[in-house]
Amino acid sequence: MSTRTPEEQLAEHRTEVEGLREQVCDLHAELPRWNLVTWTSGNVSARVPGTDLMVIKPSGVSYDDLRPEDIVVCDLHGRRVRGRHNPSSDTEAHAYVYRERADVGGVVHTHSPYATAWAARGEAIPCAVTAMADEFGGDVPVGPFALIGGDDIGRGVVATLRDHRSPAVLMRGHGVFTIGGDARAAVKAAVMCEDVARTVHFARQGGPVQRLPQEHIDALHDRYQNVYGQ
Ligand SMILES: O=C(CO)[C@@H](O)[C@@H](O)COP(=O)(O)O
């Protein structure tokens, strides 16, 4: 934790903060694009590296209307430092994750329909296809039900993901929270979570679904995380 005030940190990192406000504003367009949200029901945040600050969506503002200057700057206790709007209802949850997980640079919340259906049943998505092993390294787990507004959701996210390689958790009776090294990685995890939730749901309609053998999950995850791509 920095010894400087949030305002001093903001003044020192103004360029990075403005860049992240623009990036997080743009990333919100991915939520409706991939059918992860209805109306304003999801949010993206990013940690400002080297500070105790984060940037997050304003509460209840339409994705079509979002501009970089609407993205709210908060400290890591969810208090607004800059911005004319109230921050997202989930700000304290995101802030808790950043306080507890130094490796996390981005957090996303959605109500994407297939994944949220698994959350409504309180059922983990079994790791039954290679794409799941790649991105999640196992099942997508279920976290506890928690009321919206305080840091209880953040506590549930951190406690659940501690025992998993998955960057996504299905919060029981609510929806999806994902984490990533940066906000883009957390958005990607949210997109992939909905994709595998839908695929495994479809597979279930035709019969039982089997989890891949653990050694195959481990090999696939290792290849995707360390070899795949450029
Ligand atoms: O999950 C919920 C409400 O159920 C909220 O996270 C969602 O509507 C998004 O709220 P915000 O617009 O980010 O305040």
The ligand as an ORCA input file, in Angstrom:
! r2SCAN-3c Opt
* xyz 0 1
  O     -25.332     -7.818    -10.559
  C     -25.821     -6.713    -10.531
  C     -27.231     -6.553    -10.182
  O     -27.859     -7.805    -10.039
  C     -24.990     -5.541    -10.898
  O     -23.667     -5.931    -10.812
  C     -25.219     -5.157    -12.349
  O     -26.526     -4.779    -12.540
  C     -24.289     -4.034    -12.767
  O     -24.433     -2.938    -11.913
  P     -23.658     -1.603    -12.186
  O     -24.296     -0.906    -13.359
  O     -22.233     -1.955    -12.477
  O     -23.831     -0.822    -10.892
*
